Amino acid sequence: MKRSTLVSILTDVHLWVPVGVLILGIFLLMSLR
Amino acid sequence: MLAAQGRSTLSLHKLGVFCGLAAAVWLGTAEAPTKLVNAGFSPFLISMGMVMGAFVARWTVPTLLKGTGFLFTDLRNKPHLIVWALLAGMLWAVANTLTIFAVRNVGLAIAFPLWNTNSLVGLFWGWLLFKELRGSGFKGWAKVLGGAFAIVGGAAVLAYATASQSNAPGEAAVGIIAALGAGVLLGTMYIPYRKAYISGMNPLSFVTIFTFGELATVLTLSAIYMGGMGHVVSELHRARPMLFWPFLGGFCWVIGDLFQNFAAKYIGIGRGIPLSNTNQLWGLAWGALVFAEFSGLSNSGKVLIITGSLVMILGAVSISMADPGPSELVNWKQAMHRECDRYDLDKEVVAEVVAGDDPLAQHPPVRRWWEAVIMLAATSVFVWLAIGTRSQHLAISMPWMIVLVVGTILPLGVCGTLLWRRTRFS
């Protein structure tokens, strides 16, 4: 994968919204154990 | 948008609506095989069986439709979307595990409508990130938002009507938080879906990568909750006589998810997801008609079920009639151009794929002999599991089962034909 593509991915709000929700979901799941 | 020469001229909106409804049928039917499993197995194990079944099923019928050559070419052209497809699979796996906690703590009656709010979350993300519904006017908003609320409301009524069937234990607050969390995760999962399709990715390619993210996450979560991989393997071995049923559920789930992805592609997530969320109706039909789960239900309960179903159907009809107008389509195009500019994609090619054409199909990659081996191996797993399955002692209504199986296969044939004639599964 090109470096410019990688930068585009890492600066894309479409990435961080789902990643943030996933992290919150994992925290929630772990707290329910 | 005109269809390519020799293709059907069915509007993409109608096609997307058919796909959303077919998705509901298959996602609802996916619940049926799990009902055939006798008590005594962990819900984690059943969920894992479904995910493994979905993973294996991906290499059966879908491989027939588009070969691995097509898959690799599609992924090579948009490698960045692998990240999003994996992410979507991970979101689904975490959300599905949360739903297990929710059902355990508050019962299906409260949990289902809470996580069914995922369509409203998806609608919000579609509006915010992909410009869906922008420029659609009051009527368009009213039809879509009203329809989505009606589907969630109908789900709440249906769930309430069937509440007497579940014995929910305490810890209600935890269950409610888990169900709401699952709704947010599932609604957010549609961000990757929509992103993939306005970038011109094929749903078959997306679902392939999705199943890898899903399987890896489910195995990790199961290992954490069940005390290590050793325990997971031994539990799977113990569950061998019933494993065929969740695998069959996984097969139905893959077909349903493919239709859901085609719906997300052609009508967006704001419209497509509420439609496929009517799957609760089909799950209910299996429970009520085939497994006679509600035979002792009071008359008021029956009235509630009919009311809830009608509200859901009205919601689906409302969304089906909400075609995006020209000003909304301009906004869809802007969202597509954002992806093309950001990831250096060919705007013309992407526009063709988004419009239901398939430039790759004009020069289809060569089919390889090992595709047949993969398909044979995947099918053999199902046959092997079926041979070793112990019969489950459950009373079922055979005539209703035949009716519902025919009712499930029919939309597959109709919608599959429509997709082929209009888009060649693009």
Interface residues (C-beta under 8 A of the other chain):
Chain A: M1 S4 T5 S8 I9 D12 V13 H14 L15 V17 P18 V19 V21 L22 L24 G25 I26 L28 L29 L32 R33
Chain B: P79 H80 V83 W84 L87 A88 M90 L91 V94 A95 T97 L98 F101 W125 L129 V174 I177 A178 G181 V184 L185 T188 M189 I191 P192 K195 L221 Y225 R342 Y343 D344
